[in-house]
Amino acid sequence: MHRVDERNLRPILYTGPSYYAVVGVLLAVIGWGLYAYTQQLSQGLGVTGMNSPTYWGIYIVNFVFFVGLSAGGVIVASLVHAF
């Protein structure tokens, strides 16, 4: 490998203990999210404390917003690809 390549790739190829600490924290966050998702899936939205219809509306609006955002991204990407 050339010197320039080795110098540029060193942070990727040779990791230190801080890298594994960050990976551990991210895996813990993912595990917590999966646990929360399975609780919500098995017991319903009651575990989130959404007992008022207002909170349900916020949950649904958030979902619809991200679906619309994704659809917009697909449209923009397809237009860029077409032209």
CNS distance restraints for C-alpha pairs under 8 A (distance, minus, plus):
assign (resid   1 and name CA) (resid   5 and name CA) 6.47 0.50 0.50
assign (resid   1 and name CA) (resid   6 and name CA) 6.35 0.50 0.50
assign (resid   2 and name CA) (resid   6 and name CA) 6.15 0.50 0.50
assign (resid   3 and name CA) (resid   7 and name CA) 6.09 0.50 0.50
assign (resid   4 and name CA) (resid   8 and name CA) 6.18 0.50 0.50
assign (resid   5 and name CA) (resid   9 and name CA) 5.97 0.50 0.50
assign (resid   6 and name CA) (resid  10 and name CA) 5.83 0.50 0.50
assign (resid   9 and name CA) (resid  13 and name CA) 6.08 0.50 0.50
assign (resid  10 and name CA) (resid  14 and name CA) 5.61 0.50 0.50
assign (resid  11 and name CA) (resid  15 and name CA) 6.41 0.50 0.50
assign (resid  15 and name CA) (resid  19 and name CA) 6.07 0.50 0.50
assign (resid  15 and name CA) (resid  20 and name CA) 7.97 0.50 0.50
assign (resid  16 and name CA) (resid  20 and name CA) 7.13 0.50 0.50
assign (resid  17 and name CA) (resid  21 and name CA) 6.31 0.50 0.50
assign (resid  18 and name CA) (resid  22 and name CA) 6.23 0.50 0.50
assign (resid  19 and name CA) (resid  23 and name CA) 6.23 0.50 0.50
assign (resid  20 and name CA) (resid  24 and name CA) 5.99 0.50 0.50
assign (resid  21 and name CA) (resid  25 and name CA) 6.26 0.50 0.50
assign (resid  22 and name CA) (resid  26 and name CA) 6.18 0.50 0.50
assign (resid  23 and name CA) (resid  27 and name CA) 6.08 0.50 0.50
assign (resid  24 and name CA) (resid  28 and name CA) 6.16 0.50 0.50
assign (resid  25 and name CA) (resid  29 and name CA) 6.29 0.50 0.50
assign (resid  26 and name CA) (resid  30 and name CA) 6.20 0.50 0.50
assign (resid  27 and name CA) (resid  31 and name CA) 6.03 0.50 0.50
assign (resid  28 and name CA) (resid  32 and name CA) 6.11 0.50 0.50
assign (resid  29 and name CA) (resid  33 and name CA) 6.15 0.50 0.50
assign (resid  30 and name CA) (resid  34 and name CA) 6.18 0.50 0.50
assign (resid  31 and name CA) (resid  35 and name CA) 6.16 0.50 0.50
assign (resid  32 and name CA) (resid  36 and name CA) 6.16 0.50 0.50
assign (resid  33 and name CA) (resid  37 and name CA) 6.04 0.50 0.50
assign (resid  34 and name CA) (resid  38 and name CA) 6.14 0.50 0.50
assign (resid  35 and name CA) (resid  39 and name CA) 6.22 0.50 0.50
assign (resid  36 and name CA) (resid  40 and name CA) 6.17 0.50 0.50
assign (resid  37 and name CA) (resid  41 and name CA) 5.99 0.50 0.50
assign (resid  38 and name CA) (resid  42 and name CA) 6.00 0.50 0.50
assign (resid  39 and name CA) (resid  43 and name CA) 5.83 0.50 0.50
assign (resid  39 and name CA) (resid  44 and name CA) 7.51 0.50 0.50
assign (resid  39 and name CA) (resid  47 and name CA) 7.35 0.50 0.50
assign (resid  40 and name CA) (resid  44 and name CA) 4.83 0.50 0.50
assign (resid  40 and name CA) (resid  45 and name CA) 5.64 0.50 0.50
assign (resid  40 and name CA) (resid  46 and name CA) 7.72 0.50 0.50
assign (resid  40 and name CA) (resid  47 and name CA) 6.27 0.50 0.50
assign (resid  40 and name CA) (resid  48 and name CA) 7.39 0.50 0.50
assign (resid  41 and name CA) (resid  45 and name CA) 7.88 0.50 0.50
assign (resid  43 and name CA) (resid  47 and name CA) 6.78 0.50 0.50
assign (resid  45 and name CA) (resid  49 and name CA) 7.15 0.50 0.50
assign (resid  45 and name CA) (resid  50 and name CA) 6.28 0.50 0.50
assign (resid  46 and name CA) (resid  50 and name CA) 5.80 0.50 0.50
assign (resid  46 and name CA) (resid  51 and name CA) 6.45 0.50 0.50
assign (resid  50 and name CA) (resid  55 and name CA) 5.40 0.50 0.50
assign (resid  50 and name CA) (resid  56 and name CA) 6.26 0.50 0.50
assign (resid  51 and name CA) (resid  55 and name CA) 7.15 0.50 0.50
assign (resid  51 and name CA) (resid  56 and name CA) 7.74 0.50 0.50
assign (resid  52 and name CA) (resid  56 and name CA) 6.79 0.50 0.50
assign (resid  53 and name CA) (resid  57 and name CA) 6.22 0.50 0.50
assign (resid  54 and name CA) (resid  58 and name CA) 6.45 0.50 0.50
assign (resid  55 and name CA) (resid  59 and name CA) 6.29 0.50 0.50
assign (resid  56 and name CA) (resid  60 and name CA) 6.20 0.50 0.50
assign (resid  57 and name CA) (resid  61 and name CA) 5.94 0.50 0.50
assign (resid  58 and name CA) (resid  62 and name CA) 6.03 0.50 0.50
assign (resid  59 and name CA) (resid  63 and name CA) 6.35 0.50 0.50
assign (resid  60 and name CA) (resid  64 and name CA) 6.15 0.50 0.50
assign (resid  61 and name CA) (resid  65 and name CA) 5.94 0.50 0.50
assign (resid  62 and name CA) (resid  66 and name CA) 6.38 0.50 0.50
assign (resid  63 and name CA) (resid  67 and name CA) 6.27 0.50 0.50
assign (resid  64 and name CA) (resid  68 and name CA) 6.10 0.50 0.50
assign (resid  65 and name CA) (resid  69 and name CA) 6.09 0.50 0.50
assign (resid  66 and name CA) (resid  70 and name CA) 6.03 0.50 0.50
assign (resid  67 and name CA) (resid  71 and name CA) 6.20 0.50 0.50
assign (resid  68 and name CA) (resid  72 and name CA) 6.12 0.50 0.50
assign (resid  69 and name CA) (resid  73 and name CA) 6.23 0.50 0.50
assign (resid  70 and name CA) (resid  74 and name CA) 6.25 0.50 0.50
assign (resid  71 and name CA) (resid  75 and name CA) 6.22 0.50 0.50
assign (resid  72 and name CA) (resid  76 and name CA) 6.16 0.50 0.50
assign (resid  73 and name CA) (resid  77 and name CA) 6.03 0.50 0.50
assign (resid  74 and name CA) (resid  78 and name CA) 6.02 0.50 0.50
assign (resid  75 and name CA) (resid  79 and name CA) 6.14 0.50 0.50
assign (resid  76 and name CA) (resid  80 and name CA) 6.17 0.50 0.50
assign (resid  77 and name CA) (resid  81 and name CA) 6.10 0.50 0.50
assign (resid  78 and name CA) (resid  82 and name CA) 5.97 0.50 0.50
assign (resid  79 and name CA) (resid  83 and name CA) 6.16 0.50 0.50
